[in-house]
Amino acid sequence: PTLVPTLKRILEGGIVIPGCGGGQQIPCQTFESNVPFLLRFMIDKEISGMNWLTVPARHYTRRPSSTCKSTCQLEFDCVFDSIVSHKAEGEWNRIAPLRVLSVDIECCGRKGHFPEAEQDPVIQISNVVNVQGEKQAFTQNVFTLGGCLPIVGAHVITSTTEHEMLQRWAEFVRVVDPDIITGYNTQNFDVPYLLNRGKALAKVKGRVGPSFDRFFHWGRMRGTPARMRDSTFSSAQYGKRENIETTVDGRVMFDLLPYMFRNHKLSSYSLNSVCAEFLGQQKEDVHHSIIADLQNGSDADRRRLAVYCLKDSQLVGLLLD
């Protein structure tokens, strides 16, 4: 697939065909060369996004664990035309038991400054994991920097250093193995902040090395870190928007904020307003100006902040449902 653009350029630039054109270069028009390879495969096999596929018995070979390139439970090889695609009808219309991870972070910014990943630490990360179709959360927890009193119904995982907290959180993501990572403004804040903060910590003397490199490996492909790129979305209805796209192999990154922008006309798109509109609930009452004071306070103060952080992840899960 990666050779398609190169072949297109060579063919359109002209090639010499023996017996044709008197030895002159003949430019060739390529067909469907702008269609992404994966999309072409889906069209040819009539595969739609997230529909069910079947590979018949004796048409595939399971890979031994020593040769697997991912962390998936099953990894196998098959010939592409043996794959059977099922239209989303009847029994094939059900949704898989997808595992959805809702994330929210809290940062300890300097007075009068919006948090910057190069300087300001991540102090808490809340997580709520739901399985599609189940009413109760699979698990919910908060990773905190510093001590924190217990929270009923949630695990509190405390760390003495930010480096340790981020490492433990990344390991949690790998173990819980979500299909979807969601949140509210995670696309342009939470996820880029975590990755950029990791890069900032990796530059600190004594932090460089394979022990911290593993923090960036959130996906299902072994040895492949999460990666970011700037993107632009433009339309007559929504105007031009600058975004950050993060690729985490094997997981869908779904931000609920852009969804609300595109599908609902509201006077305010803050999480508080959206939750009041759709859920009749609101966030815990903690103003951003006192976050640093709570972090620098007692275990009880950090618990208040953790409850606030966890509530955001819980609300996003309810909104998504």
N, C-alpha and C positions, 0 to 999 in steps of 0.2 A: 504493500500500500504506500509506503513512503517514497517509492520510486516513481509514482504516477506523475507528479508535477515535473520531475526531471525528464521523463519520457515525452511528456507533452511539449516541453520547451524544445527538445531535440527534433521531434517530428514537425512541429510548426516552423522551426528554423530551416528545415529542408534536409532531405537525405538523398544519397545517390543510390538509384535502383538500377542494377545491371540490365542493359537492353532497353531502358526507357530514358527518354530525355537527353540522349546523346551524352551521357556522363555528367549532366548538370544536376545540381541539387534541386530536388522537387519538394516544395513545401506540402505538408499533409495536414488536412483538417482532422482534429481528434474528436471523438464522440463521447459525450458524458464524462469528460475528464475533470469537470468542475464539481461533479457529484461526489461527496465524501464516500470513501470506501465502505465504511460501516453502514451508511444510509443506503447505499446501493444494495448491499447484502440484505438489509431488512426489506427493501422493496421487492427484490427478486424472490424472497422466501415468504412474502406477505406477513412479515412480523411487525406488529405495532408495539409501541412502548408499553412495557410491563405486562404483556400478555403471556399466557402459558405456552411452553414448548415441551415437546416430547422427543426423546431419542430412543428408538426401539431397541429392544434387547439384541445383543450380538452385533450392534452397529457402533459400539464405542469401546474404548480401552481406558480403564482407570489408571491414572498415573500413580506410581509409588510415591510415598511421602518425601523420599530423598530427592525427587526431581520436580516437586511442585513449586510453582513460581508465585503462589498466593497463599493466603491464610484461610482460604475457603475450606469447608468441610469436605467437599468433593471437587476433584479436578480431573478432567478426562479429555481425551482426543476423539474426534469423530470427523467423518467426511461431511462437508457442509450440506450436501443435498439429502442426507439422512435425517435432518432435523424436520420435525413436523410442527407447524405453527397452528395454534387453536384460536379461532376468533372468539372474542369476548361475548359468548352467548351460552345460555343454559348453564351447565355445570362448570363451564370454563369462565363464567362471568364473576366468580368469587375473587376476592382480593387475598393475596398471600399474607401470612402472619408477619408482616413487616415489623421490624424493630425500629422505633423512632426515638432518637435521643434529642431532648430539648436542653439547650445550654444557655447559661447566662454568666457573665463575669463581672466582678467589681474591681476597680483600680483605685489606687491611693494617689490621687493627683496632688500637685502643689497648689497652694492657695492662689486663687485667681487664674489658674491655668487649666485648660482642658487636658486630660491625661495624654501623655506621649509615651509610646512604647519604649523609646530609647532611654527614658529616664524614670518613668513611673511604674512601680511594680503592680503585678496582678496579685490581689490579696485574697480573693475568693472565687471559686468556680462552682456553680450549682448545676446539677444534672437530674433530669427526670426521664426515665426510659419507659415508654409505653409499647405494648404489642398490639398491632392492628386487630380490632375486634374484641379486645378485653377491656373491661371497665376500670379495673384497678391498675395503677402503675406497676410495672415490673420491678423497678427499684428507683429510689431517689436518694440523693446524697449531696453533701456540700464539702468541697475541699477548702480548707482555711489555712491561712498563713498565721500561725500563732494559735494559742489555746482557744477553745470554744466550748461552752456548756452544751449538753445534749439537746437535741430537737426531737420531739415525739414524731415517730413515723418516718424518720430519715436517719441515714448514717452520716456522722460527722467525722471527716478524716483530717486530722490536724498535721501540720508540718512546721518544722522550725525554720526552714529556708524556702525561699521562692523557687529555687532550683529543684529542690526535692518535691515540692507541691506540683510543679508542672510535669515533672517526670511521672509522678504517681497518677496524675490525671490522664496523661497520654496512654499509660498502661491500662487504665480503666477503659478507655475508648477501645483499645485493641481487644480486651477481654470481653466486653459487653457486645462488641461486634455489631453496631447499628447499621441498618440499611439506609436510614435517612438521618441527617443531622440538621436540626432546625433551631430557630430562635427568633428574636425580634430585632432586626437590624444587625444580625450576625454577619451578613454578607460584607458590610462596609465598616463594621466596628469589631465585634467580639472575635471573630475568626482571624482577621488580619492582625488584630492586636496581639493575640496569643502567639501567632507565628513570628511577628516582628519582635515581640518581647523575648521569644526564644533566641532569635538571632542576636539580640542585644546582650543577653546573658552569655551566649556562646563566645562573644568577643572578650568577656572578662577574663583576666588572667586566672588560669587554673580551671576554667570551665570548658576549654577547648578539648575535643577528643571524641571518640566513639560513644562514650557514656552519655553525652548530652545530644549527640546527633540523633539518637533513637527517639527523642521527643517529637521530631517532625514527622515520624512515620505513623500517620493516623489511618492509613488506608489498608486495603487487602492485598496489595502487591508487595511482595517482600523486597526490601531495599529501596523502595520508591517513596520519597517524602511528599508531603502535601506541597502544592506550589500555587502561587498567586500570579495574576496578570490583570492589568487595567483593561476595562472594556467600556464601550459606549453604547447606550440604548437610545434610539431616536425614533419618534413617530409623531404624526400630526396631532394625535390626541394627547400624548403625555409629554411631548417636548423632548429635550435632550437630557439624558442622565448619565453621569459618570459613575461607574461601579467597579468593584474589585471582584473578580471571579476566582474562586479557589477550587482547585481540582484535588479531590481526595479519592484515589482509585477505588472503585467498588462501592462507593457511598454517594448518595444524592445529597447535595447541599441545598437546602430549601429554606429561604428566608421568608417569614410571614409578612414582613413590612411591605415589600414590593407587591405581594399578592393583594394586600389591602388597598394599596394605591390604585391598582389596575381594575379591581372588581367592585369597589364600594365607594360611594361619594359620602364623605364624612367631613365634619367641620374641623376635626383634629385627628391626626393619625398617631398620637402618642399611645403607648401601650395601655396607659390608664384609661384614656377615652375610649379606645376600641373595646377594652374589656367591659367597661360600663355599658357600652352599646349592645354587645352581643352576649355577655355572660351575666350582667348585673353584679359584677364583682370589680374590685379595684386592688391596686397594689398595696403593700404595707407602707406605712407612713414613715419614710426615712428620706430626708432631703439630701441631695448630693453634697451639699456644703458641710455636712457633719460626718461624712464617710470616714475621712482621715481621723477624726476625733474618736469615732467608735473603734476603728482599727487599733489605735494607740491606747485604748482604754483597757478594761478588764475582760475576762472571759465572757461575762454576761453582756458586755457591750458588743463583742464580736458575735455573740449569739443573735443579738437583735439584727445585726447586719446580715447574718447568714439566713435568718428567717425571711428577710426582705429579698435577698438574692434568690433563694429557693422558690419564693412565691412567683417571681417572674417566670421561671422555668415551668412551674405548674400551670400558670395562666396560658402560656404559649401552647402547652399540650392540650389544654381544654379548647382553645381557639381552633387549633388544627383539627381536632376531633369534630 
